[in-house]
Amino acid sequence: MHPLMMHCFGLPEGTFNFFMRRDGLMQFVAVEDIGRIVAAVFAASDRFAGITLELAGDESSEDQLATVISEAAGRRIG
């Protein structure tokens, strides 16, 4: 993650300030999943021409995101 983004989220200070309601849910899609879908669409571009695809991912709360980031950072973020 870009260092500026880390500061925007408060990670260096051990906090997590994200742009969602604390009690809300937001859908996230892994970059790898987006890449696989884009590759499939490009490989069959005639089949997907003019079509709009909707992509949805797992729903996570801000607390769940803080837990995942804490595990990845090896220290409590919250």
N, C-alpha and C positions, 0 to 999 in steps of 0.2 A: 504494500500500500504506500502511496506517495506520502512523504513526511508531512506535507501541508494538510492532507486529509486526516492524518493521525491527530494533529493539533486541533482541527475543526471538531473532531469527535471527543476530544479531551483525553485520549488514551495515554499520553505521556504523564498526565497527572493522576492516572488510575481511575478516571471516571469514564462514563460512556454517555455522551450526549448525541442522540440520534434524532433524526427529523420525523419521528412518529410519536403518537401518544403513548405514554407509558403503559396503558392498559389496552392498546390497540394491537392489531395484527397486520403484518405486511407480507406480501408474497415475494419470494426471492427465487431466482433461477441461476443455477451454476453456470459459469462461463463455458465449461466443457459441454454442458447440455446445449447451450445456444450454438456452439461451434458445430456439434453433430447435426443439429437441425438445419443450420445454414448450409453445411456441406451437402446434405441430402437434397435441399431445394436447388442448389446450384447444379447438382448432378442430374436433376430431372427438371430443368428450368421450363421446358415446354409444358410439363404437367402442372406447374405451379404459376404460370404466367397469368397475371391479373387477379390472383387469389390473395386474399388477406388471411394470414394465419394469426391466431391468438395463442399466446404461450403463457402458461401459468406455472407457478412453482409451489413449493412448500410454504405454508404460513408460519411465521415466527413472531414472537413478541419481543419487545426490547429486552426484557429479562433473559429470554432464551439466547438472543444475540450476544448479550454481555457474557453469558456462561460460555458460549463457544469461543469468543474472543479471549476470555480469561484462560481457557484451556490451551489455546494456541500460543498465548503470550507467556504462559507459565507463571502468571501472577493474577491476583484478583483485580478485575476490572468491573466496575459497577457503579 
